[in-house]
Amino acid sequence: MKLLSGIAGLTLASVVAIASANSADLYRGQAGGYKDGPMIAPVSSWTGFYAGINGGYGWDDVDAGTNFDGDFNGGFGGGQIGYNWQGASPFVIGIEADLQGSGIGVDGVFARNDEFNLNYFGTVRGRLGYAMGNTLVYATGGFAYGELEYKDGAYSKSESQTGWVLGGGLEHKFTQNISGKVEYQYLAFDDEKFGNYETDIGLNTIRVGLNYHFGSTGYEPLK
């Protein structure tokens, strides 16, 4: 748990550091390499592949029928990969997949010393956003999956779960290739059976992350 919380804190600190160091960067050059050409600056495009890391916190209730209803929370950390496409308009569409190692869980489910944990989870989502220069506001949704595990002493049982996810976020490019994001996701693993119990998990997650963009860069004259 401390390790996953540390990942989230390190990611947030990295975002702040890059923002401070690079938010005022402006690249200047001569068009076509000619000395008397107009001054130009690169214009960021959201089109292209990207990959990055993230960390955050998840919380909500897990309902296992009449046997248990308790808090379900903890830290997580992992990575994401995706592709964006932006035409002439400010609208951006894309697809993203992520995978998280998780410390989300709860103790004392059916007995004093047992545990109920979400070992890992991930999503495959579409994204629809609106770009305001280097800032992108977006909504996202799609397929979610994960692994639940129950432990009681030497006994352990794990099962895969599937569901859906909805959310949204804000992403900002600090340089042409580096962006930071803050994102909320709600993951629902509905009416899934775990052993002899029906589980109904609705998980809220908030995360911060960094992405490296491999997309192209355009240019426009400086005013």
MDAnalysis code that builds the backbone (N, CA, C; Angstrom):
import MDAnalysis as mda
import numpy as np

u = mda.Universe.empty(669, n_residues=223, atom_resindex=np.repeat(np.arange(223), 3), trajectory=True)
u.add_TopologyAttr("name", ["N", "CA", "C"] * 223)
u.add_TopologyAttr("resid", np.arange(1, 224))
u.add_TopologyAttr("resname", ["MET", "LYS", "LEU", "LEU", "SER", "GLY", "ILE", "ALA", "GLY", "LEU", "THR", "LEU", "ALA", "SER", "VAL", "VAL", "ALA", "ILE", "ALA", "SER", "ALA", "ASN", "SER", "ALA", "ASP", "LEU", "TYR", "ARG", "GLY", "GLN", "ALA", "GLY", "GLY", "TYR", "LYS", "ASP", "GLY", "PRO", "MET", "ILE", "ALA", "PRO", "VAL", "SER", "SER", "TRP", "THR", "GLY", "PHE", "TYR", "ALA", "GLY", "ILE", "ASN", "GLY", "GLY", "TYR", "GLY", "TRP", "ASP", "ASP", "VAL", "ASP", "ALA", "GLY", "THR", "ASN", "PHE", "ASP", "GLY", "ASP", "PHE", "ASN", "GLY", "GLY", "PHE", "GLY", "GLY", "GLY", "GLN", "ILE", "GLY", "TYR", "ASN", "TRP", "GLN", "GLY", "ALA", "SER", "PRO", "PHE", "VAL", "ILE", "GLY", "ILE", "GLU", "ALA", "ASP", "LEU", "GLN", "GLY", "SER", "GLY", "ILE", "GLY", "VAL", "ASP", "GLY", "VAL", "PHE", "ALA", "ARG", "ASN", "ASP", "GLU", "PHE", "ASN", "LEU", "ASN", "TYR", "PHE", "GLY", "THR", "VAL", "ARG", "GLY", "ARG", "LEU", "GLY", "TYR", "ALA", "MET", "GLY", "ASN", "THR", "LEU", "VAL", "TYR", "ALA", "THR", "GLY", "GLY", "PHE", "ALA", "TYR", "GLY", "GLU", "LEU", "GLU", "TYR", "LYS", "ASP", "GLY", "ALA", "TYR", "SER", "LYS", "SER", "GLU", "SER", "GLN", "THR", "GLY", "TRP", "VAL", "LEU", "GLY", "GLY", "GLY", "LEU", "GLU", "HIS", "LYS", "PHE", "THR", "GLN", "ASN", "ILE", "SER", "GLY", "LYS", "VAL", "GLU", "TYR", "GLN", "TYR", "LEU", "ALA", "PHE", "ASP", "ASP", "GLU", "LYS", "PHE", "GLY", "ASN", "TYR", "GLU", "THR", "ASP", "ILE", "GLY", "LEU", "ASN", "THR", "ILE", "ARG", "VAL", "GLY", "LEU", "ASN", "TYR", "HIS", "PHE", "GLY", "SER", "THR", "GLY", "TYR", "GLU", "PRO", "LEU", "LYS"])
u.atoms.positions = np.array([
    [0.829, -1.210, 0.000],
    [0.000, 0.000, 0.000],
    [0.857, 1.251, 0.000],
    [1.929, 1.260, 0.859],
    [2.802, 2.417, 0.909],
    [3.515, 2.603, -0.414],
    [3.909, 1.480, -1.069],
    [4.585, 1.567, -2.358],
    [3.692, 2.195, -3.403],
    [2.421, 1.761, -3.471],
    [1.494, 2.291, -4.471],
    [1.185, 3.748, -4.204],
    [1.034, 4.125, -2.932],
    [0.815, 5.532, -2.596],
    [2.034, 6.362, -2.977],
    [3.226, 5.771, -2.832],
    [4.443, 6.472, -3.222],
    [4.517, 6.702, -4.714],
    [4.062, 5.715, -5.498],
    [4.022, 5.873, -6.956],
    [3.139, 7.039, -7.339],
    [1.954, 7.127, -6.710],
    [1.038, 8.229, -7.006],
    [1.670, 9.570, -6.654],
    [2.343, 9.632, -5.483],
    [2.970, 10.883, -5.074],
    [4.111, 11.273, -5.989],
    [4.933, 10.295, -6.411],
    [6.042, 10.575, -7.300],
    [5.547, 11.071, -8.648],
    [4.464, 10.469, -9.154],
    [3.910, 10.906, -10.434],
    [3.432, 12.337, -10.351],
    [2.723, 12.688, -9.272],
    [2.234, 14.048, -9.099],
    [3.393, 15.023, -9.002],
    [4.438, 14.665, -8.262],
    [5.599, 15.548, -8.125],
    [6.277, 15.763, -9.467],
    [6.335, 14.716, -10.304],
    [6.944, 14.838, -11.625],
    [6.160, 15.786, -12.503],
    [4.811, 15.700, -12.427],
    [3.974, 16.600, -13.210],
    [4.247, 18.047, -12.831],
    [4.297, 18.336, -11.531],
    [4.532, 19.702, -11.065],
    [5.902, 20.204, -11.500],
    [6.922, 19.343, -11.405],
    [8.277, 19.753, -11.767],
    [8.395, 20.079, -13.245],
    [7.792, 19.246, -14.093],
    [7.864, 19.493, -15.539],
    [7.101, 20.742, -15.907],
    [5.957, 20.963, -15.257],
    [5.172, 22.161, -15.537],
    [5.969, 23.412, -15.216],
    [6.670, 23.431, -14.089],
    [7.438, 24.591, -13.674],
    [8.604, 24.853, -14.620],
    [9.241, 23.782, -15.097],
    [10.436, 23.925, -15.911],
    [10.141, 24.244, -17.362],
    [8.968, 23.815, -17.877],
    [8.751, 23.862, -19.317],
    [7.545, 24.643, -19.780],
    [6.697, 25.146, -18.878],
    [5.459, 25.788, -19.299],
    [5.709, 27.042, -20.121],
    [6.878, 27.697, -19.925],
    [7.153, 28.926, -20.654],
    [8.011, 28.698, -21.894],
    [8.333, 27.452, -22.236],
    [9.197, 27.171, -23.378],
    [8.552, 27.605, -24.674],
    [9.358, 28.209, -25.561],
    [8.913, 28.596, -26.890],
    [10.081, 28.412, -27.834],
    [9.885, 27.553, -28.818],
    [10.953, 27.269, -29.758],
    [10.848, 28.221, -30.942],
    [11.978, 28.826, -31.282],
    [11.991, 29.796, -32.363],
    [12.973, 29.326, -33.430],
    [12.685, 29.700, -34.684],
    [13.576, 29.341, -35.771],
    [13.235, 30.128, -37.013],
    [14.018, 29.989, -38.042],
    [13.800, 30.676, -39.308],
    [13.155, 29.711, -40.294],
    [12.069, 30.130, -40.945],
    [11.371, 29.279, -41.901],
    [12.300, 28.909, -43.046],
    [12.372, 27.643, -43.368],
    [13.165, 27.189, -44.498],
    [14.658, 27.350, -44.302],
    [15.080, 27.761, -43.117],
    [16.493, 27.928, -42.861],
    [17.072, 29.224, -43.387],
    [16.230, 30.104, -43.931],
    [16.729, 31.361, -44.470],
    [16.794, 32.422, -43.376],
    [17.854, 33.194, -43.408],
    [18.078, 34.189, -42.381],
    [16.991, 35.239, -42.347],
    [16.465, 35.613, -43.524],
    [15.456, 36.669, -43.584],
    [14.030, 36.132, -43.585],
    [13.848, 34.818, -43.317],
    [12.508, 34.243, -43.274],
    [11.773, 34.637, -42.011],
    [10.454, 34.416, -41.969],
    [9.669, 34.773, -40.779],
    [10.009, 33.879, -39.605],
    [9.918, 34.441, -38.410],
    [10.123, 33.649, -37.200],
    [8.955, 32.679, -37.042],
    [9.245, 31.447, -36.622],
    [8.206, 30.414, -36.497],
    [8.289, 29.757, -35.136],
    [7.183, 29.154, -34.735],
    [7.122, 28.395, -33.482],
    [6.375, 27.093, -33.744],
    [6.764, 26.017, -33.061],
    [6.053, 24.755, -33.247],
    [4.641, 24.810, -32.668],
    [3.713, 24.151, -33.348],
    [2.328, 24.064, -32.897],
    [2.037, 22.606, -32.570],
    [1.610, 22.357, -31.357],
    [1.377, 20.994, -30.918],
    [0.143, 20.398, -31.578],
    [0.287, 19.159, -32.050],
    [-0.847, 18.392, -32.542],
    [-1.071, 17.219, -31.601],
    [-2.330, 16.894, -31.344],
    [-2.632, 15.764, -30.471],
    [-2.609, 14.438, -31.217],
    [-2.442, 14.472, -32.541],
    [-2.427, 13.242, -33.326],
    [-1.167, 12.436, -33.062],
    [-1.336, 11.141, -32.860],
    [-0.182, 10.263, -32.718],
    [-0.295, 9.314, -31.538],
    [0.680, 8.422, -31.456],
    [0.749, 7.464, -30.357],
    [1.360, 8.115, -29.125],
    [0.998, 7.588, -27.965],
    [1.578, 8.054, -26.710],
    [1.614, 6.897, -25.706],
    [2.458, 7.038, -24.704],
    [2.553, 6.050, -23.633],
    [2.991, 6.770, -22.366],
    [2.619, 6.217, -21.219],
    [2.977, 6.908, -19.986],
    [2.712, 6.089, -18.740],
    [2.849, 6.759, -17.593],
    [2.648, 6.158, -16.286],
    [1.604, 6.952, -15.511],
    [1.025, 6.322, -14.503],
    [0.049, 7.014, -13.659],
    [0.002, 6.376, -12.283],
    [-0.579, 7.103, -11.351],
    [-0.812, 6.584, -10.014],
    [-1.999, 7.289, -9.393],
    [-2.679, 6.624, -8.481],
    [-3.849, 7.259, -7.889],
    [-4.425, 6.498, -6.721],
    [-5.701, 6.783, -6.454],
    [-6.405, 6.234, -5.291],
    [-7.810, 5.824, -5.714],
    [-8.272, 4.682, -5.177],
    [-9.609, 4.189, -5.465],
    [-10.395, 3.952, -4.194],
    [-11.709, 4.184, -4.267],
    [-12.547, 4.007, -3.077],
    [-13.996, 3.730, -3.470],
    [-14.690, 2.993, -2.650],
    [-16.132, 2.796, -2.746],
    [-16.541, 1.650, -1.846],
    [-17.781, 1.207, -1.980],
    [-18.293, 0.086, -1.206],
    [-18.300, -1.170, -2.068],
    [-18.112, -2.290, -1.410],
    [-18.314, -3.577, -2.064],
    [-19.481, -4.257, -1.356],
    [-20.458, -4.698, -2.139],
    [-21.660, -5.299, -1.593],
    [-21.655, -6.786, -1.920],
    [-21.557, -7.637, -0.896],
    [-21.587, -9.093, -1.089],
    [-22.862, -9.662, -0.492],
    [-23.968, -9.064, -0.831],
    [-25.256, -9.526, -0.353],
    [-25.453, -9.178, 1.113],
    [-26.095, -10.073, 1.850],
    [-26.377, -9.814, 3.269],
    [-25.190, -10.124, 4.166],
    [-24.120, -10.703, 3.585],
    [-22.991, -11.138, 4.396],
    [-22.020, -10.011, 4.725],
    [-21.863, -9.067, 3.779],
    [-20.847, -8.047, 3.997],
    [-21.151, -6.807, 3.174],
    [-20.924, -5.665, 3.774],
    [-21.027, -4.383, 3.067],
    [-20.064, -3.422, 3.749],
    [-18.907, -3.166, 3.131],
    [-17.885, -2.378, 3.818],
    [-17.067, -1.519, 2.894],
    [-16.201, -0.702, 3.503],
    [-15.337, 0.188, 2.739],
    [-14.308, -0.614, 1.950],
    [-13.988, -0.097, 0.770],
    [-13.112, -0.778, -0.182],
    [-12.248, 0.306, -0.796],
    [-10.969, 0.413, -0.383],
    [-10.166, 1.538, -0.849],
    [-8.682, 1.203, -0.834],
    [-7.873, 2.088, -1.446],
    [-6.428, 1.901, -1.473],
    [-5.799, 2.577, -2.680],
    [-4.490, 2.475, -2.772],
    [-3.742, 3.092, -3.859],
    [-3.523, 2.140, -5.022],
    [-3.105, 2.702, -6.151],
    [-2.774, 1.892, -7.322],
    [-1.772, 2.652, -8.183],
    [-1.114, 1.938, -9.086],
    [-0.175, 2.554, -10.004],
    [0.056, 1.664, -11.206],
    [0.327, 2.280, -12.350],
    [0.534, 1.492, -13.562],
    [0.868, 2.355, -14.751],
    [0.434, 1.918, -15.921],
    [0.762, 2.632, -17.147],
    [-0.356, 2.592, -18.153],
    [-0.218, 3.407, -19.199],
    [-1.208, 3.482, -20.258],
    [-0.525, 3.676, -21.612],
    [-1.237, 3.282, -22.659],
    [-0.786, 3.476, -24.027],
    [-2.005, 3.804, -24.867],
    [-1.845, 4.670, -25.865],
    [-3.002, 5.044, -26.659],
    [-2.638, 5.751, -27.950],
    [-3.687, 6.129, -28.674],
    [-3.525, 6.855, -29.932],
    [-4.622, 7.906, -30.036],
    [-4.235, 9.125, -30.420],
    [-5.170, 10.228, -30.657],
    [-5.172, 10.608, -32.126],
    [-6.312, 11.124, -32.587],
    [-6.382, 11.696, -33.939],
    [-7.109, 13.028, -33.870],
    [-6.483, 14.054, -34.447],
    [-7.066, 15.393, -34.505],
    [-6.952, 15.913, -35.932],
    [-8.089, 16.271, -36.508],
    [-8.095, 16.852, -37.843],
    [-7.929, 18.360, -37.782],
    [-8.661, 19.055, -38.671],
    [-8.582, 20.514, -38.716],
    [-9.358, 21.171, -37.581],
    [-10.290, 20.439, -36.978],
    [-11.111, 20.999, -35.904],
    [-10.429, 20.760, -34.557],
    [-10.935, 21.381, -33.490],
    [-10.356, 21.144, -32.159],
    [-10.766, 19.813, -31.525],
    [-11.649, 19.051, -32.166],
    [-12.094, 17.789, -31.586],
    [-11.034, 16.708, -31.769],
    [-10.853, 15.915, -30.727],
    [-9.852, 14.847, -30.716],
    [-10.545, 13.538, -30.354],
    [-10.305, 12.490, -31.140],
    [-10.821, 11.164, -30.818],
    [-9.641, 10.217, -30.635],
    [-9.832, 9.189, -29.823],
    [-8.728, 8.276, -29.587],
    [-9.153, 7.022, -28.876],
    [-8.172, 6.172, -28.637],
    [-8.389, 4.924, -27.905],
    [-7.222, 4.758, -26.939],
    [-7.513, 4.232, -25.746],
    [-6.476, 4.075, -24.723],
    [-6.703, 2.792, -23.933],
    [-5.617, 2.140, -23.572],
    [-5.657, 0.967, -22.695],
    [-4.726, 1.215, -21.518],
    [-5.129, 0.777, -20.333],
    [-4.272, 0.927, -19.163],
    [-4.329, -0.327, -18.303],
    [-3.295, -0.528, -17.507],
    [-3.217, -1.660, -16.596],
    [-2.618, -1.168, -15.284],
    [-3.261, -1.530, -14.148],
    [-2.865, -1.022, -12.836],
    [-2.608, -2.158, -11.856],
    [-1.491, -2.079, -11.151],
    [-1.296, -2.903, -9.963],
    [-2.016, -2.228, -8.808],
    [-2.732, -2.990, -7.995],
    [-3.663, -2.385, -7.038],
    [-3.414, -2.827, -5.604],
    [-3.533, -1.857, -4.691],
    [-3.561, -2.132, -3.267],
    [-4.932, -1.873, -2.681],
    [-5.958, -1.855, -3.526],
    [-7.326, -1.591, -3.094],
    [-7.910, -2.851, -2.447],
    [-8.481, -2.706, -1.272],
    [-9.057, -3.859, -0.604],
    [-9.700, -3.495, 0.718],
    [-10.112, -4.518, 1.449],
    [-10.759, -4.341, 2.747],
    [-10.473, -5.564, 3.609],
    [-10.335, -5.344, 4.906],
    [-10.099, -6.434, 5.850],
    [-11.368, -6.739, 6.637],
    [-11.425, -7.942, 7.183],
    [-12.549, -8.325, 8.032],
    [-13.849, -8.477, 7.277],
    [-13.825, -9.231, 6.188],
    [-15.016, -9.388, 5.353],
    [-16.018, -10.331, 6.020],
    [-15.631, -11.581, 6.198],
    [-16.494, -12.561, 6.848],
    [-15.932, -13.025, 8.189],
    [-14.639, -12.750, 8.402],
    [-13.978, -13.120, 9.651],
    [-13.004, -12.001, 10.023],
    [-12.486, -12.060, 11.242],
    [-11.677, -10.953, 11.750],
    [-10.400, -10.744, 10.939],
    [-9.734, -11.821, 10.509],
    [-8.423, -11.715, 9.884],
    [-8.428, -11.973, 8.382],
    [-9.586, -12.003, 7.744],
    [-9.587, -12.265, 6.300],
    [-9.467, -10.959, 5.513],
    [-9.219, -11.085, 4.197],
    [-9.030, -9.942, 3.312],
    [-9.783, -10.155, 2.005],
    [-10.217, -9.045, 1.420],
    [-10.852, -9.062, 0.101],
    [-10.174, -7.972, -0.713],
    [-9.420, -8.344, -1.760],
    [-8.560, -7.408, -2.478],
    [-8.825, -7.405, -3.977],
    [-8.587, -6.247, -4.581],
    [-8.538, -6.115, -6.030],
    [-7.063, -6.081, -6.397],
    [-6.538, -7.192, -6.903],
    [-5.093, -7.313, -7.140],
    [-4.610, -6.448, -8.296],
    [-5.382, -6.407, -9.343],
    [-5.059, -5.563, -10.487],
    [-6.347, -5.235, -11.226],
    [-6.312, -4.189, -12.043],
    [-7.442, -3.874, -12.912],
    [-6.935, -3.087, -14.107],
    [-7.746, -3.045, -15.134],
    [-7.384, -2.314, -16.341],
    [-8.612, -1.979, -17.160],
    [-8.408, -1.176, -18.180],
    [-9.505, -0.763, -19.052],
    [-9.031, -0.676, -20.498],
    [-9.982, -0.768, -21.411],
    [-9.786, -0.439, -22.826],
    [-10.904, 0.520, -23.176],
    [-10.556, 1.776, -23.530],
    [-11.547, 2.848, -23.624],
    [-11.411, 3.679, -24.891],
    [-12.522, 4.221, -25.336],
    [-12.495, 5.275, -26.326],
    [-12.379, 6.619, -25.617],
    [-11.871, 7.627, -26.338],
    [-11.761, 8.977, -25.766],
    [-12.297, 9.981, -26.791],
    [-13.021, 10.970, -26.297],
    [-13.511, 12.075, -27.123],
    [-13.194, 13.363, -26.383],
    [-12.402, 14.236, -27.030],
    [-11.953, 15.436, -26.344],
    [-12.083, 16.693, -27.182],
    [-11.890, 17.814, -26.505],
    [-11.890, 19.130, -27.147],
    [-10.578, 19.814, -26.772],
    [-9.771, 20.155, -27.783],
    [-8.459, 20.736, -27.561],
    [-8.533, 22.259, -27.583],
    [-7.935, 22.858, -26.579],
    [-7.764, 24.308, -26.518],
    [-6.270, 24.572, -26.508],
    [-5.679, 24.466, -27.701],
    [-4.231, 24.572, -27.812],
    [-3.573, 23.365, -27.184],
    [-2.762, 23.597, -26.171],
    [-2.040, 22.523, -25.502],
    [-2.828, 21.864, -24.378],
    [-4.073, 22.245, -24.201],
    [-4.918, 21.670, -23.153],
    [-6.069, 20.886, -23.774],
    [-6.281, 19.670, -23.285],
    [-7.323, 18.789, -23.803],
    [-8.272, 18.407, -22.671],
    [-9.574, 18.665, -22.888],
    [-10.623, 18.216, -21.976],
    [-11.330, 17.050, -22.660],
    [-11.522, 15.938, -21.949],
    [-12.038, 14.755, -22.630],
    [-12.954, 13.919, -21.737],
    [-13.801, 13.148, -22.412],
    [-14.614, 12.103, -21.770],
    [-14.110, 10.761, -22.267],
    [-14.298, 9.718, -21.456],
    [-13.777, 8.406, -21.823],
    [-14.697, 7.313, -21.292],
    [-14.723, 6.175, -21.956],
    [-15.548, 5.065, -21.505],
    [-15.268, 3.808, -22.297],
    [-15.579, 2.647, -21.691],
    [-15.369, 1.392, -22.383],
    [-15.423, 0.189, -21.466],
    [-14.510, -0.751, -21.696],
    [-14.486, -2.066, -21.041],
    [-13.516, -2.053, -19.861],
    [-13.913, -2.694, -18.754],
    [-13.058, -2.798, -17.569],
    [-12.907, -4.261, -17.160],
    [-11.778, -4.567, -16.546],
    [-11.528, -5.925, -16.061],
    [-10.634, -5.857, -14.832],
    [-10.573, -6.945, -14.097],
    [-9.730, -6.982, -12.909],
    [-9.729, -8.358, -12.280],
    [-8.958, -8.489, -11.179],
    [-8.903, -9.746, -10.448],
    [-9.172, -9.493, -8.972],
    [-10.174, -10.168, -8.441],
    [-10.503, -10.121, -7.019],
    [-9.915, -11.349, -6.320],
    [-9.448, -11.156, -5.084],
    [-8.880, -12.263, -4.317],
    [-9.385, -12.222, -2.878],
    [-9.771, -13.372, -2.387],
    [-10.174, -13.526, -0.983],
    [-9.130, -14.362, -0.258],
    [-8.654, -13.868, 0.906],
    [-7.666, -14.573, 1.710],
    [-8.177, -14.752, 3.131],
    [-7.945, -15.944, 3.663],
    [-8.260, -16.224, 5.068],
    [-7.238, -17.227, 5.563],
    [-6.164, -16.709, 6.180],
    [-5.082, -17.581, 6.593],
    [-4.390, -18.184, 5.390],
    [-4.281, -19.512, 5.370],
    [-3.622, -20.197, 4.255],
    [-4.543, -20.332, 3.042],
    [-5.835, -20.089, 3.224],
    [-6.782, -20.227, 2.119],
    [-6.773, -18.971, 1.248],
    [-6.759, -19.173, -0.063],
    [-6.780, -18.051, -0.996],
    [-7.552, -18.450, -2.242],
    [-8.407, -17.556, -2.705],
    [-9.177, -17.812, -3.923],
    [-9.240, -16.522, -4.729],
    [-8.938, -16.597, -6.036],
    [-8.979, -15.419, -6.898],
    [-9.816, -15.711, -8.143],
    [-10.486, -14.679, -8.633],
    [-11.322, -14.805, -9.826],
    [-11.240, -13.525, -10.650],
    [-11.296, -13.679, -11.971],
    [-11.322, -12.533, -12.878],
    [-12.721, -11.947, -12.939],
    [-12.799, -10.633, -13.095],
    [-14.073, -9.921, -13.166],
    [-14.065, -9.003, -14.394],
    [-15.234, -8.734, -14.944],
    [-15.355, -7.813, -16.066],
    [-16.486, -6.834, -15.791],
    [-16.462, -5.711, -16.514],
    [-17.484, -4.688, -16.332],
    [-17.292, -3.545, -17.304],
    [-17.641, -2.346, -16.866],
    [-17.541, -1.170, -17.734],
    [-16.960, 0.002, -16.953],
    [-16.546, 1.031, -17.698],
    [-15.916, 2.197, -17.082],
    [-16.361, 3.463, -17.809],
    [-16.567, 4.528, -17.031],
    [-16.863, 5.856, -17.568],
    [-16.040, 6.879, -16.789],
    [-15.671, 7.970, -17.460],
    [-14.912, 8.994, -16.764],
    [-14.577, 10.176, -17.647],
    [-13.636, 10.958, -17.186],
    [-13.209, 12.138, -17.917],
    [-11.962, 12.714, -17.294],
    [-11.343, 13.667, -18.001],
    [-10.121, 14.222, -17.463],
    [-9.664, 15.472, -18.168],
    [-8.529, 15.968, -17.708],
    [-7.890, 17.160, -18.248],
    [-6.420, 16.829, -18.472],
    [-5.936, 17.074, -19.703],
    [-4.549, 16.792, -20.046],
    [-3.920, 18.051, -20.635],
    [-2.677, 18.316, -20.251],
    [-1.993, 19.525, -20.737],
    [-0.582, 19.176, -21.175],
    [-0.187, 19.680, -22.361],
    [1.168, 19.490, -22.857],
    [2.070, 20.596, -22.329],
    [3.074, 20.189, -21.560],
    [4.049, 21.142, -21.052],
    [5.142, 21.413, -22.081],
    [5.430, 20.425, -22.927],
    [6.322, 20.576, -24.071],
    [5.626, 19.908, -25.252],
    [6.310, 19.859, -26.397],
    [5.712, 19.226, -27.578],
    [5.480, 17.730, -27.375],
    [6.234, 17.103, -26.476],
    [6.150, 15.652, -26.314],
    [5.684, 15.188, -24.939],
    [5.717, 16.046, -23.930],
    [5.398, 15.647, -22.563],
    [4.099, 16.297, -22.108],
    [3.190, 15.486, -21.597],
    [1.935, 16.005, -21.048],
    [1.675, 15.402, -19.680],
    [0.904, 16.125, -18.876],
    [0.426, 15.622, -17.599],
    [-1.088, 15.607, -17.596],
    [-1.680, 14.697, -16.843],
    [-3.138, 14.592, -16.828],
    [-3.652, 14.339, -15.422],
    [-4.891, 14.758, -15.206],
    [-5.664, 14.411, -14.018],
    [-6.951, 13.782, -14.532],
    [-7.318, 12.612, -13.995],
    [-8.424, 11.853, -14.587],
    [-9.254, 11.159, -13.506],
    [-10.567, 11.176, -13.699],
    [-11.491, 10.427, -12.852],
    [-12.093, 9.287, -13.669],
    [-12.169, 8.096, -13.068],
    [-12.845, 6.961, -13.697],
    [-13.749, 6.276, -12.677],
    [-14.908, 5.842, -13.142],
    [-15.794, 5.002, -12.338],
    [-15.860, 3.634, -13.006],
    [-15.449, 2.594, -12.275],
    [-15.455, 1.231, -12.791],
    [-16.534, 0.424, -12.083],
    [-17.334, -0.285, -12.856],
    [-18.419, -1.094, -12.292],
    [-18.228, -2.551, -12.685],
    [-18.097, -3.416, -11.667],
    [-18.076, -4.857, -11.868],
    [-19.400, -5.379, -11.299],
    [-20.422, -5.431, -12.152],
    [-21.794, -5.651, -11.686],
    [-22.193, -7.117, -11.700],
    [-22.854, -7.515, -10.608],
    [-23.505, -8.828, -10.526],
    [-22.572, -9.962, -10.927],
    [-21.336, -9.879, -10.480],
    [-20.375, -10.943, -10.738],
    [-20.337, -11.893, -9.548],
    [-20.151, -13.178, -9.815],
    [-20.118, -14.156, -8.746],
    [-18.687, -14.371, -8.272],
    [-18.505, -14.295, -6.969],
    [-17.207, -14.615, -6.374],
    [-17.441, -15.739, -5.379],
    [-16.995, -16.946, -5.760],
    [-17.306, -18.117, -4.934],
    [-18.808, -18.334, -4.896],
    [-19.380, -18.383, -3.690],
    [-20.819, -18.564, -3.542],
    [-21.565, -17.248, -3.365],
    [-20.857, -16.114, -3.529],
    [-21.456, -14.815, -3.243],
    [-21.532, -13.955, -4.501],
    [-22.632, -13.216, -4.599],
    [-22.781, -12.237, -5.664],
    [-22.148, -10.929, -5.211],
    [-21.186, -10.424, -5.977],
    [-20.523, -9.173, -5.624],
    [-20.966, -8.062, -6.563],
    [-21.074, -6.877, -6.001],
    [-21.459, -5.702, -6.786],
    [-20.498, -4.580, -6.394],
    [-19.496, -4.329, -7.243],
    [-18.450, -3.362, -6.922],
    [-18.565, -2.142, -7.832],
    [-18.650, -0.955, -7.227],
    [-18.573, 0.298, -7.959],
    [-17.377, 1.066, -7.437],
    [-16.345, 1.211, -8.246],
    [-15.073, 1.755, -7.792],
    [-14.814, 3.138, -8.384],
    [-14.678, 4.145, -7.516],
    [-14.257, 5.483, -7.933],
    [-12.740, 5.550, -7.920],
    [-12.149, 6.110, -8.950],
    [-10.696, 6.281, -8.987],
    [-10.354, 7.695, -9.447],
    [-9.328, 8.254, -8.834],
    [-8.756, 9.525, -9.270],
    [-7.263, 9.288, -9.451],
    [-6.712, 9.794, -10.563],
    [-5.309, 9.525, -10.844],
    [-4.638, 10.729, -11.486],
    [-3.321, 10.790, -11.364],
    [-2.501, 11.741, -12.102],
    [-1.510, 10.931, -12.922],
    [-1.084, 11.482, -14.061],
    [-0.189, 10.729, -14.920],
    [0.647, 11.599, -15.819],
    [1.653, 10.977, -16.426],
    [2.528, 11.602, -17.406],
    [2.488, 10.792, -18.691],
    [2.474, 11.471, -19.841],
    [2.512, 10.815, -21.139],
    [3.640, 11.367, -21.988],
    [4.236, 10.486, -22.785],
    [5.175, 10.909, -23.825],
    [4.495, 10.710, -25.175],
    [4.431, 11.784, -25.980],
    [3.729, 11.767, -27.262],
    [4.713, 11.632, -28.412],
    [4.403, 10.703, -29.323],
    [5.241, 10.461, -30.488],
    [4.671, 11.136, -31.728],
    [3.686, 12.028, -31.560],
    [2.980, 12.648, -32.682],
    [3.818, 13.669, -33.417],
    [3.261, 14.160, -34.552],
    [3.940, 15.155, -35.374],
    [3.727, 16.549, -34.811],
    [4.555, 17.488, -35.260],
    [4.478, 18.869, -34.847],
    [4.391, 19.761, -36.070],
    [3.463, 20.693, -36.068],
    [3.355, 21.662, -37.137],
    [3.980, 22.983, -36.730],
    [3.983, 23.963, -37.652],
    [4.594, 25.263, -37.369],
    [3.695, 26.392, -37.842],
    [3.778, 27.533, -37.144],
    [3.053, 28.714, -37.565],
    [3.935, 29.930, -37.309],
    [3.765, 31.038, -38.102],
    [4.591, 32.241, -37.910],
    [4.328, 32.863, -36.555],
    [5.378, 33.375, -35.951],
    [5.236, 34.111, -34.698],
    [4.717, 35.503, -34.989],
    [3.865, 36.004, -34.126],
    [3.328, 37.354, -34.298],
    [4.200, 38.367, -33.530],
])
